Amino acid sequence: MIDSVKKGSALARVASPPKAPSSSEDEKFLRFQLGTEGKALLPLNIIYQVMRVPGSEILPVPQMPICVLGIYNWRGEMLWLVDIGQLVGFPTWWEPSAGKGGVGGDLMTIAIHVNDRSLGLVVPQINDIELHDSQQMQVPSMGLFAPEVMPYLQGYLITENSEVLMVLNGEAIAQAPLWQMHKINGEL
């Protein structure tokens, strides 16, 4: 579903064709890895683009939490890049570049747009676009997921193969406390 092209360029413009009428509440989600262990979904309607970002083009920002990799010049605008797995409590999977304080290699990035804010969510792997019945989404409860992920969960789905897929809440990510603590000139 996601076409890859040259290194460093956009992989795909994620567009959602009109839905066919259905009796269930089917919704399209992008499935990706969180860290090396977790599997997560984001609703396709908040995703603007999926791209490969060269680590050498990420500008680190001092005094930011380690989950914030820095800023990237995306279409002439500053796009803040955050390791979404680390934000929600998963260990870091990317490698720092030698002696530069930045990131080495290319990073898969999901550009989302929520509440007039664009963010780049860096993930180790993007799997596919999937259709799920949103009525099957279950409400997360304490004890089932780590406390760090709970504020960012919209719910979870269990697949036919008994896989648990976390459905992340884009609005909660865009309004994470780290953005409130580190506002720059009133904007982020």
ChimeraX commands (.cxc) that place a marker at each C-alpha (Angstrom):
marker #1 position 0.00,0.00,0.00 radius 0.5
marker #1 position 2.89,2.38,0.62 radius 0.5
marker #1 position 5.08,2.92,-2.43 radius 0.5
marker #1 position 8.75,3.49,-1.73 radius 0.5
marker #1 position 10.87,5.76,-3.86 radius 0.5
marker #1 position 14.35,7.26,-3.61 radius 0.5
marker #1 position 16.08,7.51,-0.25 radius 0.5
marker #1 position 15.27,10.76,1.56 radius 0.5
marker #1 position 12.15,11.60,-0.40 radius 0.5
marker #1 position 8.50,11.23,0.53 radius 0.5
marker #1 position 7.31,7.64,0.50 radius 0.5
marker #1 position 3.62,8.24,0.10 radius 0.5
marker #1 position 0.96,10.86,0.33 radius 0.5
marker #1 position -1.63,9.09,2.42 radius 0.5
marker #1 position -5.04,9.72,0.93 radius 0.5
marker #1 position -8.26,8.07,1.89 radius 0.5
marker #1 position -10.63,7.21,-0.97 radius 0.5
marker #1 position -14.35,7.48,-0.26 radius 0.5
marker #1 position -15.70,4.67,1.92 radius 0.5
marker #1 position -18.10,2.15,0.48 radius 0.5
marker #1 position -21.34,1.93,2.46 radius 0.5
marker #1 position -21.09,-0.71,5.18 radius 0.5
marker #1 position -23.10,-1.96,8.11 radius 0.5
marker #1 position -20.09,-1.77,10.44 radius 0.5
marker #1 position -18.07,1.29,11.39 radius 0.5
marker #1 position -14.99,0.39,9.34 radius 0.5
marker #1 position -12.16,2.89,9.58 radius 0.5
marker #1 position -8.73,2.98,7.95 radius 0.5
marker #1 position -5.67,2.92,10.18 radius 0.5
marker #1 position -1.92,2.98,9.58 radius 0.5
marker #1 position -0.23,0.12,11.41 radius 0.5
marker #1 position 3.35,0.56,12.69 radius 0.5
marker #1 position 5.80,-0.62,15.31 radius 0.5
marker #1 position 6.28,1.17,18.63 radius 0.5
marker #1 position 9.86,0.52,19.66 radius 0.5
marker #1 position 10.79,-3.07,18.91 radius 0.5
marker #1 position 7.87,-4.71,20.72 radius 0.5
marker #1 position 4.58,-2.84,20.46 radius 0.5
marker #1 position 2.17,-2.62,17.56 radius 0.5
marker #1 position 0.05,0.48,17.15 radius 0.5
marker #1 position -2.50,2.10,14.87 radius 0.5
marker #1 position -3.23,5.71,13.99 radius 0.5
marker #1 position -6.43,6.79,12.21 radius 0.5
marker #1 position -5.63,7.58,8.59 radius 0.5
marker #1 position -7.62,10.82,8.70 radius 0.5
marker #1 position -4.92,12.59,10.79 radius 0.5
marker #1 position -1.96,11.36,8.71 radius 0.5
marker #1 position -0.66,13.78,6.15 radius 0.5
marker #1 position 2.39,11.94,4.82 radius 0.5
marker #1 position 4.71,9.01,5.45 radius 0.5
marker #1 position 8.34,9.69,4.64 radius 0.5
marker #1 position 11.93,8.67,5.22 radius 0.5
marker #1 position 13.88,11.44,6.98 radius 0.5
marker #1 position 17.70,11.43,6.79 radius 0.5
marker #1 position 19.07,11.65,10.34 radius 0.5
marker #1 position 21.74,14.06,9.11 radius 0.5
marker #1 position 19.01,16.61,8.27 radius 0.5
marker #1 position 17.52,16.66,11.78 radius 0.5
marker #1 position 18.56,19.65,13.84 radius 0.5
marker #1 position 18.80,18.69,17.55 radius 0.5
marker #1 position 17.21,21.17,19.96 radius 0.5
marker #1 position 18.98,21.67,23.32 radius 0.5
marker #1 position 17.20,20.97,26.61 radius 0.5
marker #1 position 14.40,18.90,25.09 radius 0.5
marker #1 position 13.41,15.46,26.37 radius 0.5
marker #1 position 15.28,12.60,24.66 radius 0.5
marker #1 position 12.09,11.51,22.85 radius 0.5
marker #1 position 12.22,14.79,20.86 radius 0.5
marker #1 position 14.81,14.15,18.16 radius 0.5
marker #1 position 14.77,17.74,16.89 radius 0.5
marker #1 position 13.35,19.69,13.97 radius 0.5
marker #1 position 13.33,18.90,10.28 radius 0.5
marker #1 position 12.81,21.25,7.32 radius 0.5
marker #1 position 9.65,19.78,5.81 radius 0.5
marker #1 position 8.31,21.66,2.81 radius 0.5
marker #1 position 9.82,24.88,4.10 radius 0.5
marker #1 position 8.30,24.50,7.58 radius 0.5
marker #1 position 9.72,23.27,10.88 radius 0.5
marker #1 position 8.46,19.79,11.69 radius 0.5
marker #1 position 9.15,18.65,15.22 radius 0.5
marker #1 position 10.19,14.98,15.26 radius 0.5
marker #1 position 9.35,12.81,18.24 radius 0.5
marker #1 position 10.14,9.14,18.88 radius 0.5
marker #1 position 6.53,8.18,19.59 radius 0.5
marker #1 position 7.55,4.84,21.11 radius 0.5
marker #1 position 9.81,6.50,23.65 radius 0.5
marker #1 position 7.16,9.12,24.43 radius 0.5
marker #1 position 4.76,6.34,25.46 radius 0.5
marker #1 position 7.32,4.34,27.45 radius 0.5
marker #1 position 9.08,2.02,24.98 radius 0.5
marker #1 position 12.91,1.87,24.87 radius 0.5
marker #1 position 14.89,3.83,22.29 radius 0.5
marker #1 position 15.62,1.86,19.12 radius 0.5
marker #1 position 17.43,4.43,16.95 radius 0.5
marker #1 position 21.17,5.04,16.97 radius 0.5
marker #1 position 22.74,8.40,17.75 radius 0.5
marker #1 position 25.21,9.70,15.19 radius 0.5
marker #1 position 28.83,9.62,16.29 radius 0.5
marker #1 position 29.88,12.80,18.12 radius 0.5
marker #1 position 27.17,15.05,16.66 radius 0.5
marker #1 position 24.38,14.60,19.17 radius 0.5
marker #1 position 21.98,13.86,16.31 radius 0.5
marker #1 position 20.57,10.70,14.79 radius 0.5
marker #1 position 22.35,8.37,12.40 radius 0.5
marker #1 position 20.69,6.80,9.35 radius 0.5
marker #1 position 17.24,7.35,7.87 radius 0.5
marker #1 position 14.13,7.39,10.04 radius 0.5
marker #1 position 10.59,6.40,9.06 radius 0.5
marker #1 position 8.35,9.32,9.95 radius 0.5
marker #1 position 4.59,9.74,10.03 radius 0.5
marker #1 position 3.61,13.38,9.59 radius 0.5
marker #1 position 0.33,14.02,11.41 radius 0.5
marker #1 position -1.80,17.14,11.52 radius 0.5
marker #1 position -4.05,17.63,14.54 radius 0.5
marker #1 position -5.55,20.84,15.97 radius 0.5
marker #1 position -3.56,23.07,13.59 radius 0.5
marker #1 position -0.31,21.41,14.71 radius 0.5
marker #1 position 1.92,19.21,12.59 radius 0.5
marker #1 position 4.27,16.68,14.19 radius 0.5
marker #1 position 6.55,13.99,12.82 radius 0.5
marker #1 position 6.19,10.68,14.65 radius 0.5
marker #1 position 9.36,8.63,14.21 radius 0.5
marker #1 position 8.85,4.86,14.22 radius 0.5
marker #1 position 11.12,1.87,13.52 radius 0.5
marker #1 position 8.79,0.31,10.95 radius 0.5
marker #1 position 5.57,1.04,9.12 radius 0.5
marker #1 position 3.55,-2.06,8.29 radius 0.5
marker #1 position 0.44,-1.32,6.26 radius 0.5
marker #1 position -2.90,0.42,5.99 radius 0.5
marker #1 position -5.62,-1.70,7.57 radius 0.5
marker #1 position -9.38,-1.56,7.84 radius 0.5
marker #1 position -10.83,-2.16,11.33 radius 0.5
marker #1 position -14.31,-1.97,12.78 radius 0.5
marker #1 position -14.08,0.98,15.18 radius 0.5
marker #1 position -17.05,-0.43,17.13 radius 0.5
marker #1 position -14.75,-3.30,18.17 radius 0.5
marker #1 position -12.34,-0.88,19.87 radius 0.5
marker #1 position -12.07,-1.54,23.59 radius 0.5
marker #1 position -11.46,0.99,26.33 radius 0.5
marker #1 position -7.99,0.60,27.89 radius 0.5
marker #1 position -7.77,-0.05,31.61 radius 0.5
marker #1 position -4.96,0.43,34.12 radius 0.5
marker #1 position -2.91,-2.70,34.53 radius 0.5
marker #1 position -3.46,-3.78,30.94 radius 0.5
marker #1 position -1.01,-1.20,29.55 radius 0.5
marker #1 position 1.97,0.63,31.03 radius 0.5
marker #1 position 1.03,3.89,32.80 radius 0.5
marker #1 position 3.17,5.92,30.34 radius 0.5
marker #1 position 1.04,4.88,27.34 radius 0.5
marker #1 position -2.39,5.37,28.96 radius 0.5
marker #1 position -2.71,9.15,28.32 radius 0.5
marker #1 position -2.07,8.58,24.60 radius 0.5
marker #1 position -4.42,5.63,24.03 radius 0.5
marker #1 position -7.75,6.02,22.32 radius 0.5
marker #1 position -8.37,2.31,22.83 radius 0.5
marker #1 position -7.18,-1.06,21.59 radius 0.5
marker #1 position -8.24,-3.75,19.15 radius 0.5
marker #1 position -7.69,-7.48,19.28 radius 0.5
marker #1 position -7.13,-9.11,15.88 radius 0.5
marker #1 position -8.30,-12.53,14.74 radius 0.5
marker #1 position -4.75,-13.75,15.55 radius 0.5
marker #1 position -5.11,-12.47,19.13 radius 0.5
marker #1 position -2.70,-9.58,18.53 radius 0.5
marker #1 position -3.30,-6.51,20.68 radius 0.5
marker #1 position -3.10,-3.31,18.63 radius 0.5
marker #1 position -2.93,-0.02,20.52 radius 0.5
marker #1 position -4.94,2.75,18.87 radius 0.5
marker #1 position -3.15,6.01,19.60 radius 0.5
marker #1 position -4.95,9.30,20.08 radius 0.5
marker #1 position -3.40,11.93,17.79 radius 0.5
marker #1 position -4.97,14.79,19.72 radius 0.5
marker #1 position -3.44,13.58,23.00 radius 0.5
marker #1 position -0.03,13.30,21.31 radius 0.5
marker #1 position -0.29,16.84,19.91 radius 0.5
marker #1 position -1.23,18.13,23.38 radius 0.5
marker #1 position 1.36,16.10,25.33 radius 0.5
marker #1 position 2.68,17.90,28.44 radius 0.5
marker #1 position 6.18,18.05,26.93 radius 0.5
marker #1 position 4.91,20.47,24.25 radius 0.5
marker #1 position 3.35,22.71,26.91 radius 0.5
marker #1 position 6.57,22.79,28.96 radius 0.5
marker #1 position 8.78,23.59,25.98 radius 0.5
marker #1 position 6.88,26.20,23.98 radius 0.5
marker #1 position 9.12,28.26,21.75 radius 0.5
marker #1 position 7.87,31.79,21.01 radius 0.5
marker #1 position 4.36,30.56,21.79 radius 0.5
marker #1 position 4.50,27.98,18.98 radius 0.5
marker #1 position 5.42,24.36,18.58 radius 0.5
marker link #1:1,2 radius 0.2
marker link #1:2,3 radius 0.2
marker link #1:3,4 radius 0.2
marker link #1:4,5 radius 0.2
marker link #1:5,6 radius 0.2
marker link #1:6,7 radius 0.2
marker link #1:7,8 radius 0.2
marker link #1:8,9 radius 0.2
marker link #1:9,10 radius 0.2
marker link #1:10,11 radius 0.2
marker link #1:11,12 radius 0.2
marker link #1:12,13 radius 0.2
marker link #1:13,14 radius 0.2
marker link #1:14,15 radius 0.2
marker link #1:15,16 radius 0.2
marker link #1:16,17 radius 0.2
marker link #1:17,18 radius 0.2
marker link #1:18,19 radius 0.2
marker link #1:19,20 radius 0.2
marker link #1:20,21 radius 0.2
marker link #1:21,22 radius 0.2
marker link #1:22,23 radius 0.2
marker link #1:23,24 radius 0.2
marker link #1:24,25 radius 0.2
marker link #1:25,26 radius 0.2
marker link #1:26,27 radius 0.2
marker link #1:27,28 radius 0.2
marker link #1:28,29 radius 0.2
marker link #1:29,30 radius 0.2
marker link #1:30,31 radius 0.2
marker link #1:31,32 radius 0.2
marker link #1:32,33 radius 0.2
marker link #1:33,34 radius 0.2
marker link #1:34,35 radius 0.2
marker link #1:35,36 radius 0.2
marker link #1:36,37 radius 0.2
marker link #1:37,38 radius 0.2
marker link #1:38,39 radius 0.2
marker link #1:39,40 radius 0.2
marker link #1:40,41 radius 0.2
marker link #1:41,42 radius 0.2
marker link #1:42,43 radius 0.2
marker link #1:43,44 radius 0.2
marker link #1:44,45 radius 0.2
marker link #1:45,46 radius 0.2
marker link #1:46,47 radius 0.2
marker link #1:47,48 radius 0.2
marker link #1:48,49 radius 0.2
marker link #1:49,50 radius 0.2
marker link #1:50,51 radius 0.2
marker link #1:51,52 radius 0.2
marker link #1:52,53 radius 0.2
marker link #1:53,54 radius 0.2
marker link #1:54,55 radius 0.2
marker link #1:55,56 radius 0.2
marker link #1:56,57 radius 0.2
marker link #1:57,58 radius 0.2
marker link #1:58,59 radius 0.2
marker link #1:59,60 radius 0.2
marker link #1:60,61 radius 0.2
marker link #1:61,62 radius 0.2
marker link #1:62,63 radius 0.2
marker link #1:63,64 radius 0.2
marker link #1:64,65 radius 0.2
marker link #1:65,66 radius 0.2
marker link #1:66,67 radius 0.2
marker link #1:67,68 radius 0.2
marker link #1:68,69 radius 0.2
marker link #1:69,70 radius 0.2
marker link #1:70,71 radius 0.2
marker link #1:71,72 radius 0.2
marker link #1:72,73 radius 0.2
marker link #1:73,74 radius 0.2
marker link #1:74,75 radius 0.2
marker link #1:75,76 radius 0.2
marker link #1:76,77 radius 0.2
marker link #1:77,78 radius 0.2
marker link #1:78,79 radius 0.2
marker link #1:79,80 radius 0.2
marker link #1:80,81 radius 0.2
marker link #1:81,82 radius 0.2
marker link #1:82,83 radius 0.2
marker link #1:83,84 radius 0.2
marker link #1:84,85 radius 0.2
marker link #1:85,86 radius 0.2
marker link #1:86,87 radius 0.2
marker link #1:87,88 radius 0.2
marker link #1:88,89 radius 0.2
marker link #1:89,90 radius 0.2
marker link #1:90,91 radius 0.2
marker link #1:91,92 radius 0.2
marker link #1:92,93 radius 0.2
marker link #1:93,94 radius 0.2
marker link #1:94,95 radius 0.2
marker link #1:95,96 radius 0.2
marker link #1:96,97 radius 0.2
marker link #1:97,98 radius 0.2
marker link #1:98,99 radius 0.2
marker link #1:99,100 radius 0.2
marker link #1:100,101 radius 0.2
marker link #1:101,102 radius 0.2
marker link #1:102,103 radius 0.2
marker link #1:103,104 radius 0.2
marker link #1:104,105 radius 0.2
marker link #1:105,106 radius 0.2
marker link #1:106,107 radius 0.2
marker link #1:107,108 radius 0.2
marker link #1:108,109 radius 0.2
marker link #1:109,110 radius 0.2
marker link #1:110,111 radius 0.2
marker link #1:111,112 radius 0.2
marker link #1:112,113 radius 0.2
marker link #1:113,114 radius 0.2
marker link #1:114,115 radius 0.2
marker link #1:115,116 radius 0.2
marker link #1:116,117 radius 0.2
marker link #1:117,118 radius 0.2
marker link #1:118,119 radius 0.2
marker link #1:119,120 radius 0.2
marker link #1:120,121 radius 0.2
marker link #1:121,122 radius 0.2
marker link #1:122,123 radius 0.2
marker link #1:123,124 radius 0.2
marker link #1:124,125 radius 0.2
marker link #1:125,126 radius 0.2
marker link #1:126,127 radius 0.2
marker link #1:127,128 radius 0.2
marker link #1:128,129 radius 0.2
marker link #1:129,130 radius 0.2
marker link #1:130,131 radius 0.2
marker link #1:131,132 radius 0.2
marker link #1:132,133 radius 0.2
marker link #1:133,134 radius 0.2
marker link #1:134,135 radius 0.2
marker link #1:135,136 radius 0.2
marker link #1:136,137 radius 0.2
marker link #1:137,138 radius 0.2
marker link #1:138,139 radius 0.2
marker link #1:139,140 radius 0.2
marker link #1:140,141 radius 0.2
marker link #1:141,142 radius 0.2
marker link #1:142,143 radius 0.2
marker link #1:143,144 radius 0.2
marker link #1:144,145 radius 0.2
marker link #1:145,146 radius 0.2
marker link #1:146,147 radius 0.2
marker link #1:147,148 radius 0.2
marker link #1:148,149 radius 0.2
marker link #1:149,150 radius 0.2
marker link #1:150,151 radius 0.2
marker link #1:151,152 radius 0.2
marker link #1:152,153 radius 0.2
marker link #1:153,154 radius 0.2
marker link #1:154,155 radius 0.2
marker link #1:155,156 radius 0.2
marker link #1:156,157 radius 0.2
marker link #1:157,158 radius 0.2
marker link #1:158,159 radius 0.2
marker link #1:159,160 radius 0.2
marker link #1:160,161 radius 0.2
marker link #1:161,162 radius 0.2
marker link #1:162,163 radius 0.2
marker link #1:163,164 radius 0.2
marker link #1:164,165 radius 0.2
marker link #1:165,166 radius 0.2
marker link #1:166,167 radius 0.2
marker link #1:167,168 radius 0.2
marker link #1:168,169 radius 0.2
marker link #1:169,170 radius 0.2
marker link #1:170,171 radius 0.2
marker link #1:171,172 radius 0.2
marker link #1:172,173 radius 0.2
marker link #1:173,174 radius 0.2
marker link #1:174,175 radius 0.2
marker link #1:175,176 radius 0.2
marker link #1:176,177 radius 0.2
marker link #1:177,178 radius 0.2
marker link #1:178,179 radius 0.2
marker link #1:179,180 radius 0.2
marker link #1:180,181 radius 0.2
marker link #1:181,182 radius 0.2
marker link #1:182,183 radius 0.2
marker link #1:183,184 radius 0.2
marker link #1:184,185 radius 0.2
marker link #1:185,186 radius 0.2
marker link #1:186,187 radius 0.2
marker link #1:187,188 radius 0.2
view
